[in-house]
């Protein structure tokens, strides 16, 4: 009933090759497609199955979402930082202020020497979240405007106080349940380690049980001086894996699509 549609270009090979190997190992159907830069047209996919599960860049995810692929796990209204903060009681950046780029430029101009965390409000990120000074933000927006970045001065972003983070994990969630997890950063350095501690996995599930933007998603969690906090949620169809078990993930997602998606109601 379902086939994985894997992006074959414009994506890191060390990310896509192990993913394809996992599909082959488990006998799952897939086909590859190239994504055309600067185009949101429907892709030509050689597949007769009714459920297409995309995996690739956010570009592929945007196309899959636009054309309502059944294996695309995304909702415009729930994959937003402000929605997370309204619904989940333990978000890391619960102090975040939503601003347009234009308003943030004015704000940063008045807070030139302070450092802030910024990221787009929605999940299909025009840029990645980062810590930045007011001065550097102003300079960046001036250069971005000249360089033709793919956002406008009305792009919504969040501005939040920096947080001290000791370690970070990524969890893949299918049907509301943690499938697998991996640490990916320790003491501000990249550190990929498959999570095997049952207690840590239980703590992650407790966070997932509070609220999720979708039954199938990715949840990043931080250990802070104030305990465990949810950093953000991401679209499963375009998230990197770190040291997660790919076999567990592709099998869980395929089983969900084959057993829980009603093709006739779409």
C-alpha positions as CSV (number, residue, x, y, z in Angstrom):
1,X,0.0,0.0,0.0
2,X,2.8,2.4,0.7
3,X,6.1,3.4,-1.0
4,X,8.9,5.6,0.2
5,X,9.8,8.4,-2.1
6,X,13.4,9.3,-1.4
7,X,15.1,12.4,-2.6
8,X,18.1,11.6,-4.8
9,X,19.7,15.0,-5.1
10,X,20.4,18.1,-3.0
11,X,20.7,16.1,0.2
12,X,23.8,14.8,2.1
13,X,24.8,11.4,0.9
14,X,25.8,10.3,4.4
15,X,22.2,10.9,5.3
16,X,20.4,9.3,2.4
17,X,22.6,6.3,1.7
18,X,22.2,4.7,5.1
19,X,18.4,5.4,4.9
20,X,18.1,3.6,1.6
21,X,20.2,0.7,3.0
22,X,17.7,0.4,5.8
23,X,14.8,0.3,3.3
24,X,16.5,-2.4,1.3
25,X,17.5,-4.5,4.4
26,X,13.8,-4.6,5.5
27,X,12.4,-5.3,2.0
28,X,10.4,-2.0,1.9
29,X,9.3,-0.5,-1.4
30,X,10.9,2.8,-2.5
31,X,11.7,4.9,-5.5
32,X,14.0,7.9,-5.8
33,X,13.1,11.3,-7.3
34,X,15.2,14.4,-8.0
35,X,13.9,17.7,-6.6
36,X,14.1,20.6,-9.0
37,X,15.5,23.7,-7.3
38,X,13.2,26.8,-7.1
39,X,10.2,24.8,-8.3
40,X,7.1,23.7,-6.2
41,X,5.6,21.6,-9.1
42,X,4.3,18.1,-8.4
43,X,7.0,15.5,-9.0
44,X,6.9,12.8,-11.6
45,X,6.8,9.7,-9.4
46,X,6.9,6.1,-10.8
47,X,4.6,4.6,-8.2
48,X,1.1,3.0,-8.3
49,X,0.7,2.7,-4.5
50,X,-1.8,5.2,-3.0
51,X,0.5,6.1,-0.1
52,X,3.7,8.0,-0.8
53,X,6.0,8.5,2.1
54,X,8.6,11.3,1.3
55,X,12.0,11.5,2.8
56,X,14.5,14.2,1.9
57,X,14.9,17.9,2.2
58,X,12.4,20.4,3.5
59,X,11.9,21.2,-0.2
60,X,10.5,17.7,-0.9
61,X,8.4,18.0,2.3
62,X,6.9,21.3,1.1
63,X,6.0,19.7,-2.2
64,X,4.5,16.6,-0.6
65,X,2.5,18.8,1.8
66,X,1.2,21.0,-1.0
67,X,0.0,18.0,-3.0
68,X,-1.4,16.1,0.0
69,X,0.8,13.0,-0.1
70,X,-0.7,10.5,2.4
71,X,2.6,9.7,4.0
72,X,3.5,13.3,4.7
73,X,3.2,14.0,8.4
74,X,2.7,17.8,8.8
75,X,0.2,20.4,9.8
76,X,0.7,24.1,9.2
77,X,-1.2,25.0,12.4
78,X,0.6,22.7,14.8
79,X,4.2,22.8,13.6
80,X,4.6,26.3,15.0
81,X,6.6,27.5,18.0
82,X,3.7,29.6,19.3
83,X,1.4,26.6,19.1
84,X,3.9,24.4,20.9
85,X,4.1,26.9,23.7
86,X,0.3,27.2,23.9
87,X,-0.1,23.4,24.2
88,X,3.0,21.9,25.8
89,X,3.8,22.8,29.4
90,X,7.5,22.1,29.2
91,X,9.0,23.9,26.2
92,X,12.5,25.2,26.5
93,X,11.7,28.5,24.8
94,X,8.4,29.2,26.5
95,X,9.5,32.8,26.9
96,X,9.7,33.3,23.2
97,X,8.3,36.5,21.6
98,X,6.9,36.1,18.0
99,X,8.0,39.0,15.8
100,X,8.2,39.6,12.1
101,X,11.7,40.0,10.7
102,X,11.0,43.7,10.3
103,X,10.0,44.1,13.9
104,X,12.9,42.0,15.1
105,X,15.3,44.2,13.2
106,X,14.0,47.2,15.1
107,X,14.1,45.3,18.4
108,X,17.7,44.1,17.8
109,X,18.8,47.6,16.8
110,X,17.8,48.7,20.3
111,X,19.4,45.7,22.0
112,X,22.7,45.8,20.0
113,X,25.0,44.2,22.6
114,X,22.7,41.4,23.9
115,X,22.6,37.8,22.6
116,X,19.3,36.1,21.6
117,X,18.1,32.8,20.3
118,X,16.2,33.2,17.0
119,X,14.4,30.8,14.6
120,X,11.5,30.8,12.3
121,X,8.1,30.3,13.9
122,X,7.1,27.5,11.5
123,X,8.9,24.2,10.8
124,X,9.8,24.5,7.2
125,X,12.7,26.7,8.2
126,X,13.9,29.6,6.1
127,X,17.0,29.4,8.3
128,X,18.2,27.3,11.2
129,X,17.8,28.4,14.9
130,X,20.9,30.1,16.4
131,X,22.2,32.3,19.1
132,X,23.0,35.8,17.7
133,X,23.8,39.2,19.0
134,X,21.6,42.2,18.2
135,X,24.5,43.7,16.2
136,X,25.1,40.5,14.1
137,X,21.3,40.1,13.5
138,X,21.1,43.6,12.1
139,X,24.2,43.0,9.9
140,X,22.8,39.6,8.8
141,X,19.4,41.0,7.8
142,X,21.1,43.7,5.8
143,X,23.2,41.1,3.9
144,X,20.2,38.7,3.6
145,X,18.1,41.4,2.0
146,X,20.9,42.0,-0.5
147,X,21.5,38.3,-1.1
148,X,18.0,37.3,-1.8
149,X,17.3,34.9,1.0
150,X,14.0,33.1,0.7
151,X,12.1,35.1,3.4
152,X,10.6,38.6,3.6
153,X,10.5,41.2,6.2
154,X,7.1,39.8,7.2
155,X,8.6,36.3,8.0
156,X,7.6,35.4,11.5
157,X,10.4,34.4,13.9
158,X,10.8,33.9,17.6
159,X,13.2,35.9,19.8
160,X,14.0,34.2,23.1
161,X,16.6,34.5,26.0
162,X,19.5,32.0,25.6
163,X,19.3,28.9,27.7
164,X,22.2,26.8,29.2
165,X,21.9,23.3,27.7
166,X,24.0,20.4,28.9
167,X,22.9,17.7,26.4
168,X,20.5,17.2,23.6
169,X,18.6,14.2,22.2
170,X,16.5,13.5,19.1
171,X,13.5,11.1,19.4
172,X,11.5,9.7,16.5
173,X,7.8,9.3,17.4
174,X,5.3,7.1,15.5
175,X,1.6,6.9,16.5
176,X,2.4,8.9,19.6
177,X,5.1,6.5,20.8
178,X,8.8,6.8,21.0
179,X,10.4,4.5,18.5
180,X,14.0,5.3,19.1
181,X,16.3,8.0,20.4
182,X,19.8,9.4,20.0
183,X,21.9,11.9,21.9
184,X,23.4,14.4,19.4
185,X,25.1,17.0,21.4
186,X,26.9,17.0,24.8
187,X,28.4,20.1,26.4
188,X,27.8,22.1,23.2
189,X,29.7,19.7,21.1
190,X,28.4,17.1,18.5
191,X,28.2,13.8,20.3
192,X,26.1,11.1,18.6
193,X,25.1,8.2,20.8
194,X,22.2,5.7,20.5
195,X,20.0,6.0,23.6
196,X,19.6,2.7,25.4
197,X,18.8,3.8,28.9
198,X,15.2,2.8,29.7
199,X,14.8,5.6,32.2
200,X,15.8,8.3,29.7
201,X,13.4,6.8,27.1
202,X,10.6,6.8,29.7
203,X,11.2,10.5,30.4
204,X,11.1,11.3,26.7
205,X,7.8,9.4,26.4
206,X,6.4,11.4,29.3
207,X,7.1,14.6,27.4
208,X,5.5,13.2,24.2
209,X,2.4,12.2,26.2
210,X,1.8,15.9,27.2
211,X,1.2,17.0,23.7
212,X,2.4,16.4,20.1
213,X,1.9,18.5,16.9
214,X,1.3,15.2,15.0
215,X,1.1,11.5,15.9
216,X,4.2,11.1,13.8
217,X,7.0,13.6,14.4
218,X,10.5,14.2,15.7
219,X,11.0,15.7,19.2
220,X,14.3,17.2,20.4
221,X,14.9,17.3,24.1
222,X,17.4,19.2,26.2
223,X,18.9,18.6,29.7
224,X,19.1,22.0,31.3
225,X,19.8,23.3,34.8
226,X,16.0,23.3,35.2
227,X,15.7,19.7,34.2
228,X,14.4,18.1,31.0
229,X,12.9,20.5,28.4
230,X,11.5,20.1,24.9
231,X,13.5,22.1,22.5
232,X,11.3,21.7,19.4
233,X,9.3,19.4,17.2
234,X,10.3,18.6,13.6
235,X,8.7,17.1,10.6
236,X,9.6,13.4,10.5
237,X,9.9,13.4,6.7
238,X,12.9,15.7,6.6
239,X,14.7,15.2,9.9
240,X,18.3,13.9,10.3
241,X,18.7,10.7,12.2
242,X,22.0,11.0,14.2
243,X,22.5,7.6,15.8
244,X,18.9,6.5,15.8
245,X,18.1,3.0,14.6
246,X,16.9,3.4,11.0
247,X,15.5,-0.1,10.8
248,X,13.1,0.6,13.7
249,X,12.0,3.9,12.3
250,X,11.3,2.8,8.7
251,X,9.5,-0.3,9.8
252,X,7.3,1.7,12.3
253,X,6.4,4.4,9.8
254,X,5.6,1.9,7.0
255,X,3.5,-0.2,9.4
256,X,1.6,2.9,10.4
257,X,0.9,3.9,6.8
258,X,-0.1,0.4,5.8
259,X,-2.5,-0.1,8.7
260,X,-3.8,3.3,9.9
261,X,-4.1,5.5,6.9
262,X,-7.5,5.2,5.2
263,X,-6.8,5.9,1.5
264,X,-10.5,5.9,0.6
265,X,-11.4,8.8,2.9
266,X,-8.7,11.1,1.4
